[in-house]
Amino acid sequence: MKTETIATSSGFEIDGTGATNPPLYLSNAYQFENAAHAKDLFDLKAAGYIYTRLNNPTNAVLEERLNALEGGAGCVVTSCGHAAEFMTALALAENGDEIISSSAIYGGTFNMFSHTLRRLGIKVKFAPVNKPAEFEKLVTEKTKAVFVESISNPGCEIPDFDAISQICKKHKIPFIVDNTCTTPYLFQPKKHGADIIIHSTTKFLCGHASVMGGAVIDCGTFDWTSGRFPAFCAPDPSYHGIIYAKDFPQNAFIIKLRTQTLRDVGACQSPFNSYMTLQGVQTLHVRMDRHIENTLKLVEWLEKNSKIAWVKYPAVKGSEYKNMAEKYFGGRSGSVFSFGVKGGFEQGKKLIENVKLCLHATNLGDVRTILTHPASTTHSQLSAEEKISSGITDDLIRISVGIENIDDIIADIEDALK
Ligand SMILES: *Cc1c(COP(=O)(O)O)cnc(C)c1O
């Protein structure tokens, strides 16, 4: 099936009730048929439900749908995107290990990587996203993953996925792509070498800014026995001797993430949030088309406006990333981009304080248009150097274009600029 069909129906079969929409199962626990059944469930020999921290039937519909959208071998939904990133790091790396990340990433992720993971002894090294060779220079025998965002938030940098994945393959390192800003409708990272895909479902997948959520997808492509991951190849004493790579060769990573990391960290998805996210996923493709249509019109309008210093959108002429947008996303590089207002920090702040229709909030992928000024909000905790390396200038406005009528969006920004 194609993406649009998977988004509307995958992962759910109508049950005895005849209900056409996947039901919301608010249940913490599930009755075992007998002692042998309970043992089989705990031993992962039977498929079924034990306790909602580990799995839940409503979560399972969302997991199967996201997994199908990404062409994966297994998915775990999590309480939010950060939980997905944090648990992925914990499942791969431990004290003394290293991760290589693009420096052009979401400010919250940058903070987690450069401070919190470091406190746990996991050292994250950063490389400029447009220079794949710099990633390779940082590889050591301790490297456990390479991480990039599909389109960086908010700088709109696009990695050369094929080049970076070649480096990962050469050194037998799993390649992680955060596909939040493109969604599987615009880009399927597995086709370009990703081994693990991460989503903040809070954004476009939910789409209505109602609930938080995250997801981790195991593409089933990485060989965990190739030497870098002894923990995948030895019995796990915390799960009665399971050997992930041997017992689950098709999807060892996601099994470890669920049975060990999710069990211990506990950042599970609320079934209610999965239910709400499923309502959003069903219209993903229709919303994305309108988001992008509006974005292209707004970009064109901003480029002609004398109060705007610059517009950074990959699909426009002269963009450093136009080739990448063409190569990987068919030229459609999403609906989050940035622009600079003449007059710097003060004028940027003024613009967001004077819009009326557009929201001033820190979110993206909502049906409503949202403006943020990262220098005074999302990225204000970063040092001056960190801001530069994540591409944040004082005049930068990030916009997530919604699906309202484009004339109304433009009129609102025009008034605010006046
Ligand atoms: C928002 C975001 C995250 C974090 O997700 P939450 O759901 O807010 O925890 C991670 N990566 C990207 C690219 C994001 O935009």
The ligand as a Gaussian input file, in Angstrom:
#p B3LYP/6-31G(d) Opt

LIG

0 1
 C       10.053000      18.870000      19.053000
 C       11.169000      18.083000      18.551000
 C       11.766000      17.093000      19.344000
 C       11.340000      16.839000      20.774000
 O       10.062000      16.286000      20.814000
 P        9.024000      16.505000      22.025000
 O        7.826000      15.752000      21.576000
 O        8.830000      17.972000      22.180000
 O        9.669000      15.908000      23.231000
 C       12.788000      16.351000      18.799000
 N       13.215000      16.555000      17.531000
 C       12.660000      17.497000      16.746000
 C       13.174000      17.681000      15.346000
 C       11.624000      18.295000      17.220000
 O       11.090000      19.236000      16.428000

